[in-house]
């Protein structure tokens, strides 16, 4: 079994105007590919919405992401799970309200 003690997991976010791009990201001393499942939930005065995405992410490489329109009054939560062969390795939660511009 591979040692995942040095596996770094993060959620990359970048804002451009009212659009926020959200991507899963992993770092590891040795290159590897893992599966991910990401859920984004948004609430605003217009209602709520949810997006789920799953796929593969490689260490050190930006993967496909979710592009989300964020109105001024919107709040957003992201939940990311990283797997290897259906075994959950890491999970993290983040708010996308403070995404860098």
C-alpha positions in Angstrom: 0.0 0.0 0.0 1.2 3.5 -0.9 2.1 5.9 1.9 -0.2 8.9 1.7 1.1 10.7 4.8 2.6 13.5 2.7 -0.4 13.9 0.4 -1.5 17.5 0.2 -5.1 18.2 -0.8 -6.5 21.7 -1.6 -9.3 23.4 -3.4 -8.1 26.0 -5.9 -10.4 29.0 -6.4 -10.1 32.0 -8.7 -12.6 34.8 -9.2 -13.0 36.8 -12.4 -15.8 39.3 -11.9 -18.9 37.4 -10.9 -17.4 34.0 -12.0 -15.6 31.7 -9.6 -13.5 28.8 -11.0 -13.2 25.9 -8.5 -10.7 23.0 -9.0 -9.4 20.1 -6.9 -5.6 20.0 -6.4 -3.3 17.4 -4.9 0.5 17.5 -4.2 2.6 14.5 -3.3 6.4 13.8 -3.4 5.9 11.0 -6.0 3.6 11.6 -8.9 0.2 9.9 -8.6 -3.4 10.0 -10.0 -6.4 9.7 -7.6 -10.1 9.9 -8.0 -12.1 12.8 -6.6 -15.7 13.8 -5.9 -16.5 17.5 -5.5 -19.8 19.0 -4.4 -20.5 22.8 -4.7 -23.5 24.3 -2.9 -24.6 27.9 -3.5 -27.3 29.9 -1.7 -28.5 33.4 -2.8 -31.6 35.5 -2.9 -32.4 33.7 -6.1 -32.5 30.3 -4.4 -30.0 27.5 -4.0 -28.1 25.4 -6.5 -25.8 22.4 -6.3 -23.2 21.0 -8.6 -21.5 17.6 -8.3 -18.4 16.5 -10.3 -16.2 13.5 -10.2 -13.1 12.5 -12.1 -9.4 12.0 -11.8 -6.8 14.4 -10.5 -3.0 14.2 -10.9 -0.4 15.5 -8.4 0.9 18.9 -9.4 -1.6 19.3 -12.3 -4.6 21.6 -12.4 -7.6 19.4 -13.2 -11.0 20.3 -14.8 -13.1 22.4 -12.5 -16.5 23.9 -11.9 -17.3 27.5 -13.1 -19.9 29.2 -11.0 -21.6 32.6 -11.2 -21.5 34.2 -7.8 -24.0 37.1 -7.3 -23.1 39.7 -4.7 -25.4 38.2 -2.0 -24.4 34.5 -2.7 -22.6 32.2 -0.3 -20.9 29.0 -1.5 -19.5 25.8 0.1 -17.3 23.2 -1.5 -16.8 19.6 -0.2 -13.9 17.6 -1.8 -13.2 13.9 -1.3 -10.1 12.2 -2.6 -10.1 8.4 -3.2 -7.9 5.6 -4.3 -9.7 2.4 -5.4 -12.9 3.5 -3.6 -11.0 4.1 -0.3 -11.5 7.6 1.0 -8.0 9.2 1.7 -8.9 12.8 2.5 -11.8 15.2 2.6 -11.9 18.9 3.0 -14.5 21.7 3.1 -14.0 25.3 2.0 -16.0 28.4 1.4 -15.6 30.0 -2.0 -16.7 33.5 -0.8 -13.1 34.6 -0.3 -11.8 33.4 -3.7 -8.9 35.5 -4.9 -9.4 37.8 -7.8 
